[in-house]
Amino acid sequence: MRLYTRTGDEGKTSVIGGRLAKDDTRVVAYGTTDELNSFVGLAITQLDENTFADIRGELFKIQHELFDCGGDLAMLKVKEDRPYKAKQEIVDFLEQRIDVYIKEAAELERFILPGGSEAAASLHVCRTIARRAERYVTRLQREGEINPIVLKYLNRLSDYFFAVARVVNSRLGVPDVEYERSAIVFRDGKRKEDKK
């Protein structure tokens, strides 16, 4: 099997159900999801196996789920013999874990900057790429058929990365980096106004 096929040399790529330009919104959406998956893999390598066994396990799970989401996004139209893979339970799991991690980290009052430890900074990179993927999937939703669970999942996933980044800093004894001009915008670990 050759790694290169030359079939994309004219700027088109195969998706499930046809071929599209490589800068088509659908291709950009699942490509950004793939990019996110790569950064999740990088973040895993920066987490100690003993201190962060739970988080590493969850991130491995998320990598598989992102692959499923990418496959769903690559489908031009869902068919009975090839249903979507991403289901509501992956969103529910993220919500459960976010609730756990919010309680573990110190109460948050102000906006924070991405950083602290190297591993936390990597998770913040994952958070921002998840947001970018979400924006592309939102655009795709207006242009064509998608699995709506993917959009919900990416929205929740960025919140998960935020919560986990704070827990990583907490377990390492590294303080979050507060935005120095931030007013107090959180109460009891939650924002006064929901930004979502």
Beta strands, then each sheet from edge to edge (+ up, - down):
strand 1: 12-15
strand 2: 18-21
strand 3: 112-113
strand 4: 177-178
strand 5: 186-187
strand 6: 190-191
sheet 1: 1+ 2-
sheet 2: 3+ 4-
sheet 3: 5+ 6-
end
